[in-house]
């Protein structure tokens, strides 16, 4: 319930100008725009996208519903596959035709001047000197009981980025 209220609050605002902590009292340092609590076995779900042709912002992360893969935009028109495994699945019921998309919906998190960021996206971290800290989960493949397709976390045991494509976890280490 608490997390639902937090998410609803985020999406009800057009712009937020602060550092945000979700499931935590505060952020860990001044270099963080958005940070998730690390005491729960939960991840962040990426937007489900069926037509990525209009997306041009490098660094964009999505769950591509056409092939059930987690991807990020690397070089304007080059999508990099973070799922690797081809057996991904997803229940797209929440994307049913009776849902009305709000194309102008956007949350921009920034510590700078407000309301001027024009970057396309649902959630935009607008600072150029702050980062998002992913939800931290020890062995997400063992501890997240019912992961959702498009889930993204940091595995504290393997010390790797972990993405779930609806079937399997894929792990990435820089």
C-alpha positions, 0 to 999 in steps of 0.5 A: 500500500505504501509503495502504491501511494508513493508511485501514485504520487510520483505520477500525479506530479508533472515535475519534481525538483528534488532528490527522491528516496523510495522505501527509504528515509533519504538518499545516500549522498548528493550524487543521487537523484533517485534511490530505492530502498535495499531492505526489500526483494523488489525491483523496478519495472521498465515501461512496456513498449510495442513501437519503439520507432519514435524513441530517440533518447540515448540511454532509454531503457524499455521492455520491448513487447514485440520480442519480450526483451529488456533493451536500452537505446545505445546510439540513437537507432541501435537498441542493445539487448540486455535479455539475451535469452529468446524465451521471454514472455509477459502478461500484457493484460495491463496494456489492454485496449481499454487503457487510455495512454496519456502521451504527455505523462511525464515525471522529471526529477531534478534539483535544478530549475523546474519545468523546462526539461524537454527530454522525452520519457515517462520518468526522466532524471534530468540532472547531468551530475546525479544518478539513479541507484537501482533497487539492491537485491541479494540473488534476485533469481532466488529471492524475488518470488514472482518477478515481472517481465521488464524487472531491473535490479542490482544483484548485491551477491554477484555485483551485477545488473540483473534483468528479467525478460519474463522467463529468465534472469540475465546478469551483466557486469561492466 
